[in-house]
Amino acid sequence: METPVVVEVPGGQRLEAHLDLPDAATAGLVLCHPHPLYGGDMDNPVIIRAAEVAQALGVSTLRFNFRGVGDSTGTHDEGRGEQDDCSAALALLRSRLPWASALGLLGYSFGARIAAQVNEGRADLDGLALVAPPLGMYSFDGLHAGRLLLLAAGRLLLRQALSVGHGRRGLAPRLDTRPRELITSGREAGGPGWPYRRRG
């Protein structure tokens, strides 16, 4: 069950977040939402669905609002300060997990760009999942091939869902090929406001 927490960011920002921490969790996943200036937040249906699937498999999750979104303090920083937000979220989740637990990062759209940037300078992440990364807008040349465990783009998201298994150090995101709805709001992807609208 998720509980509200606050992510403290160096520089003074305080980020609204929801943490799910099962008693027996040995892996954790931080989830980064789509672009804040286009309505993206931690309640995005893709972010929520990815968190739900991870939670069902015993993986701890932390989804959070970037600075300036929801109850998070600060203002949008065009992707610069958002990297600090993501790093602070990873630090918080790491502090709540047992020692030597696996730690992964998932980003959707704009969040995928932030996740990829944060991933570049770290050696402590065991998995990186990029969902619908904006390949035409940003460079993703710095990705570590050995760590990129999921790359999903375009309409592939409509009928396939992220699942988290028990691979390297307990965290191995992969794409489940069984037909299954990723978005559970009952609305078809591609409609008005998708992918940024909330479930409802």
C-alpha positions as CSV (number, residue, x, y, z in Angstrom):
1,M,0.0,0.0,0.0
2,E,1.4,3.4,-0.9
3,T,2.0,6.1,1.7
4,P,2.7,9.8,1.2
5,V,6.3,10.8,1.7
6,V,8.3,13.9,1.0
7,V,11.5,13.8,-1.0
8,E,14.1,16.4,0.2
9,V,16.2,17.7,-2.7
10,P,19.5,19.5,-2.1
11,G,18.8,23.2,-2.7
12,G,15.6,23.2,-0.6
13,Q,12.9,21.7,-2.9
14,R,10.4,19.3,-1.3
15,L,8.8,16.8,-3.6
16,E,5.4,15.2,-3.2
17,A,5.8,11.4,-3.5
18,H,4.1,8.1,-2.9
19,L,6.1,5.1,-1.5
20,D,5.1,1.5,-1.5
21,L,7.5,-0.6,0.6
22,P,6.5,-4.3,1.0
23,D,8.0,-6.0,4.1
24,A,10.0,-8.5,2.0
25,A,11.1,-6.1,-0.8
26,T,14.6,-6.7,-2.1
27,A,14.3,-4.4,-5.1
28,G,13.0,-0.9,-5.7
29,L,11.9,1.1,-8.7
30,V,11.7,4.9,-8.9
31,L,9.2,6.2,-11.6
32,C,9.5,9.5,-13.4
33,H,6.4,11.1,-15.0
34,P,5.9,12.9,-18.3
35,H,6.5,16.6,-19.1
36,P,5.1,18.9,-16.4
37,L,4.3,21.7,-18.8
38,Y,1.9,19.4,-20.6
39,G,0.1,18.1,-17.6
40,G,2.4,15.3,-16.7
41,D,2.5,14.2,-13.0
42,M,2.9,11.1,-10.9
43,D,-0.7,10.2,-11.3
44,N,-0.2,9.7,-15.0
45,P,-2.0,6.4,-16.0
46,V,1.1,4.8,-17.4
47,I,3.2,5.6,-14.4
48,I,0.5,4.3,-12.1
49,R,0.1,1.1,-14.1
50,A,3.8,0.4,-14.1
51,A,3.9,1.0,-10.3
52,E,1.0,-1.4,-9.8
53,V,2.6,-4.2,-11.8
54,A,5.9,-3.8,-10.0
55,Q,4.1,-3.7,-6.6
56,A,2.2,-6.9,-7.5
57,L,5.5,-8.6,-7.9
58,G,6.9,-7.5,-4.6
59,V,9.0,-4.6,-5.9
60,S,9.0,-1.4,-3.8
61,T,8.1,1.7,-5.8
62,L,8.5,5.4,-5.4
63,R,6.6,7.8,-7.8
64,F,7.0,11.5,-7.3
65,N,6.1,14.9,-8.7
66,F,8.9,16.9,-10.2
67,R,9.5,20.4,-8.8
68,G,6.6,22.7,-9.4
69,V,4.1,19.9,-10.0
70,G,1.2,19.2,-7.6
71,D,2.4,19.8,-4.0
72,S,6.1,19.8,-4.9
73,T,7.9,23.1,-4.3
74,G,10.0,25.0,-6.8
75,T,9.4,25.6,-10.6
76,H,10.1,23.7,-13.7
77,D,13.8,23.8,-14.6
78,E,13.8,22.5,-18.2
79,G,15.2,19.2,-17.2
80,R,18.2,20.4,-15.2
81,G,16.8,20.5,-11.7
82,E,14.6,17.6,-12.5
83,Q,17.7,15.4,-12.6
84,D,18.4,16.5,-9.0
85,D,14.8,15.6,-8.2
86,C,15.3,12.1,-9.6
87,S,18.6,11.6,-7.8
88,A,17.0,12.6,-4.5
89,A,14.1,10.2,-5.1
90,L,16.6,7.4,-5.7
91,A,18.5,8.3,-2.5
92,L,15.3,8.2,-0.5
93,L,14.2,4.8,-1.9
94,R,17.7,3.4,-1.4
95,S,17.6,4.5,2.3
96,R,14.4,2.6,2.8
97,L,15.4,-0.7,1.2
98,P,17.5,-3.5,2.8
99,W,21.2,-3.3,2.2
100,A,22.3,-4.7,-1.2
101,S,18.8,-4.4,-2.7
102,A,18.5,-3.9,-6.4
103,L,17.5,-0.4,-7.5
104,G,16.0,0.5,-10.9
105,L,14.7,3.6,-12.6
106,L,11.7,4.0,-15.0
107,G,10.8,7.1,-17.0
108,Y,7.9,7.8,-19.3
109,S,8.3,10.3,-22.1
110,F,10.0,13.4,-20.6
111,G,10.6,11.2,-17.5
112,A,12.5,8.8,-19.8
113,R,14.9,11.6,-20.8
114,I,15.5,12.5,-17.1
115,A,16.0,8.9,-16.2
116,A,18.5,8.4,-19.0
117,Q,20.5,11.4,-18.0
118,V,20.6,10.4,-14.3
119,N,21.6,6.9,-15.3
120,E,24.6,8.1,-17.2
121,G,26.6,9.1,-14.2
122,R,25.7,6.3,-11.8
123,A,27.1,2.8,-11.2
124,D,24.6,1.8,-8.6
125,L,21.6,1.3,-10.7
126,D,20.6,-2.3,-11.7
127,G,17.9,-1.5,-14.3
128,L,16.7,1.3,-16.5
129,A,13.3,1.3,-18.2
130,L,12.5,3.9,-20.8
131,V,8.8,4.1,-21.9
132,A,8.0,6.1,-25.0
133,P,11.3,8.1,-24.9
134,P,11.3,11.3,-27.0
135,L,14.0,10.1,-29.3
136,G,13.3,12.8,-31.9
137,M,13.8,15.6,-29.3
138,Y,16.8,14.5,-27.2
139,S,20.0,12.5,-27.6
140,F,20.1,9.2,-25.8
141,D,23.7,8.3,-26.8
142,G,24.9,7.9,-23.3
143,L,22.9,4.8,-22.5
144,H,24.7,1.8,-21.1
145,A,23.6,-1.2,-23.2
146,G,24.1,-3.6,-20.3
147,R,21.6,-1.7,-18.1
148,L,18.9,-0.8,-20.5
149,L,16.4,-3.6,-19.8
150,L,13.2,-2.2,-21.4
151,L,12.6,0.2,-24.2
152,A,9.0,0.6,-25.3
153,A,7.8,3.2,-27.8
154,G,4.8,4.1,-29.8
155,R,1.7,2.0,-29.9
156,L,3.5,-0.9,-28.4
157,L,2.2,0.5,-25.1
158,L,-1.4,-0.1,-26.0
159,R,-1.5,-3.9,-25.5
160,Q,1.7,-4.7,-23.6
161,A,2.6,-4.1,-20.0
162,L,5.8,-3.8,-18.0
163,S,6.5,-6.7,-15.8
164,V,9.3,-7.1,-13.4
165,G,10.9,-10.5,-12.8
166,H,13.8,-11.9,-10.8
167,G,16.9,-11.5,-13.0
168,R,20.2,-9.9,-12.2
169,R,20.1,-8.9,-8.5
170,G,16.4,-9.3,-8.4
171,L,15.4,-6.6,-10.9
172,A,14.8,-7.5,-14.5
173,P,12.2,-5.4,-16.3
174,R,11.1,-6.9,-19.6
175,L,8.2,-6.5,-22.0
176,D,5.4,-9.0,-21.4
177,T,4.2,-10.1,-24.8
178,R,0.8,-11.4,-23.6
179,P,-2.1,-9.1,-24.6
180,R,-3.0,-7.0,-21.7
181,E,-4.2,-3.4,-21.2
182,L,-1.5,-1.1,-20.0
183,I,-3.9,1.8,-19.4
184,T,-6.7,0.8,-17.1
185,S,-8.9,3.9,-17.2
186,G,-11.2,2.4,-19.8
187,R,-10.2,5.1,-22.3
188,E,-8.2,4.3,-25.4
189,A,-4.7,5.7,-25.7
190,G,-4.4,8.4,-28.4
191,G,-7.5,10.2,-27.4
192,P,-7.8,13.7,-26.1
193,G,-5.2,14.5,-23.5
194,W,-3.4,11.2,-23.7
195,P,-0.8,10.3,-22.4
196,Y,-1.0,13.1,-19.8
197,R,-4.5,12.8,-18.4
198,R,-5.2,11.2,-15.0
199,R,-7.2,8.1,-14.7
200,G,-10.9,8.7,-14.0
